[in-house]
Amino acid sequence: MRFGTDSHHGFILVEAVSHSVAGDDPLGRALSDYHRGEREEPLVDRDGAETREQPVERFYFGEFDPKSERGEWLRAWLSGPLLDVGAGAGRDTLYFQDRFETVAIDMSDHLVETMRERGVGDARRVDMFALRDAFERDRFQSALVWGTQIGLAGSMQGLQEFFGDPAFVTTPDATAVVHGYDPESGPIEELLGYRPDPTPGLAYRVVHSTYENDHQTLLFRLFSPDRLREAAVGTGWEVAAVEHAPSESSSSYYAALRKLSSKQR
Ligand SMILES: C[S@@+](CC[C@H](N)C(=O)[O-])C[C@H]1O[C@@H](n2cnc3c(N)ncnc32)[C@H](O)[C@@H]1O
């Protein structure tokens, strides 16, 4: 909501805005303040009485390590031009943009600004669920969606629709990497905000984040790798490889997708 005074009529104007404004972007503001050395409060995720402080530096500002398991995997599956979807503070784009053209998108104005200040050459405010409005057909060779934000697709149908957008903006032989939580692996019940679902391979996660006066509640759908495979059917993608984090430490996994050839579709 935005409040202001209409000078002609002298009444208070209340305007609903769909994008991020001060007050509803705790992650973006916390990362931006951290980057500028102005952060005084923690970024806190809550579920009821349970809370977790996000280790902002470790999660978002570490350097991309090309020799790590994750780094090697991403380098093997991604090539340019690359679209970094929900790029955060730009950790991965800062590495890949030195190798090939990389475009970083995020919905947070604070994060787009932070990425530019950190040296990201092409950072834009674009909604990952409206890629066709922002980019032409076949624009990218690869897409990276790192950070479990695919869960914001909300449902199997939402995920299927989401796969359709990167399919449009990438070439016929494109690849993509997505990152999620597997409801069927690791200590999933320890994940803050986890909510079970009796349907195999599906769950929810609900997290309320706060930073100073900024608040945001996010609802994630969690999809197992098999559910990812199912959602990919008919979108032009297939799940080509799946890698789990060591199962005792985390339920997170990453999946590589590649385009099906025209014969396979
Ligand atoms: C967990 S962070 C991951 C950031 C980065 N990829 C990383 O690994 O450090 C999720 C990111 O997705 C962004 N995001 C959430 N919804 C989005 C949307 N609809 N379109 C684009 N970005 C979005 C958030 O602003 C946030 O930067």
The ligand as a Gaussian input file, in Angstrom:
#p B3LYP/6-31G(d) Opt

LIG

0 1
 C       16.839000     -17.447000      -1.463000
 S       17.143000     -16.092000      -2.499000
 C       18.368000     -16.751000      -3.591000
 C       19.304000     -15.697000      -4.129000
 C       20.449000     -16.198000      -4.994000
 N       20.003000     -16.957000      -6.152000
 C       21.429000     -17.006000      -4.174000
 O       21.504000     -18.238000      -4.373000
 O       22.103000     -16.437000      -3.326000
 C       15.670000     -16.047000      -3.491000
 C       15.642000     -14.844000      -4.427000
 O       14.497000     -14.933000      -5.271000
 C       13.976000     -13.633000      -5.434000
 N       12.572000     -13.727000      -5.877000
 C       11.490000     -14.090000      -5.150000
 N       10.378000     -14.044000      -5.917000
 C       10.782000     -13.660000      -7.155000
 C       10.089000     -13.436000      -8.370000
 N        8.767000     -13.589000      -8.472000
 N       10.807000     -13.040000      -9.451000
 C       12.158000     -12.857000      -9.371000
 N       12.862000     -13.052000      -8.226000
 C       12.189000     -13.454000      -7.133000
 C       14.159000     -13.007000      -4.050000
 O       14.083000     -11.591000      -4.080000
 C       15.527000     -13.530000      -3.667000
 O       16.546000     -12.677000      -4.100000

